[in-house]
């Protein structure tokens, strides 16, 4: 699980943009039935959804 600071670094975006990305990805995960933790997302999911693998 990664934090907003890591998302900011990986995507090179502002803190507010990173939080927006995290909220969107957490929403997707909840819709798929996963339990999410506010302020954290799985690194693998971020990398996959952003095409960074």
Helices and strands as residue ranges (DSSP letters): H 4-11, H 15-31, H 43-49
